[in-house]
Amino acid sequence: MNEATRKSLLSIVGVILFIGVYGIALKVSDYVGLDTVSSRHANLAAASLDGVIERGWVPELLPADSNDIWETHNLDTNTGGGGFQFPSNDLVAFKKQARQFAGAIVTELPGNMVRIEYSQDGSRIELFLAPSPQANVMTGVWSMKPDR
C-alpha cells in the first residue's frame, strides 16, 4: 500500500470515527436529561423550509447540492453538529465559495479532505469534508459551539 492510499484510508477512518464518537456523545447527553433535539432533511431546500438554517442549527455555508442532512443540537448548551453528503464534483466550487465567506479559514488536508472553520452569530462552526466510500460523493460533518 503506497503512502497516498494509506493517508486516504486513515482520513476516511478518521471521519467515520468522528461521526461515531459524536453520535455516542449525543446519545449519552439524551440519557442525562439535556434538552437535545434532532432532525433529518432530504436536501438543503428541505432544511431551509424547516427553518433549521435560519435558527442556526444547520450551517448557512453548505454546498448547494447537499443532501441527506441530519443535525442534533442541545438547547441547554447551545451546541450541535450534524452531517451531509454532496456530489464530489461540487468540491472545488464549494471551497471557492467558502474562501469568500466572511472570516472562513479553509484548510486542505491529505486524502482530499478539507477543514473549514468560521464564526457567525456568536457560534464557532467547523466543517470537515472527506471522500465517501460511495463513488463521486463527499461526506461532511460539522460541529457548532458558542464562540467565546
SULRATA-V12405 format. One record per helix or strand of 3 or more residues. SS is the DSSP state (A for helix, B for strand). FROM is the first residue (numbers start at 1). LEN is the number of residues. If there is no record, write none. Layout:
BEGIN
ss=SS from=FROM len=LEN
ss=SS from=FROM len=LEN
END
This chain:
BEGIN
ss=A from=3 len=29
ss=B from=36 len=8
ss=A from=44 len=7
ss=B from=67 len=8
ss=B from=79 len=9
ss=A from=88 len=13
ss=B from=105 len=5
ss=A from=110 len=3
ss=B from=113 len=8
ss=B from=123 len=9
ss=B from=137 len=10
END
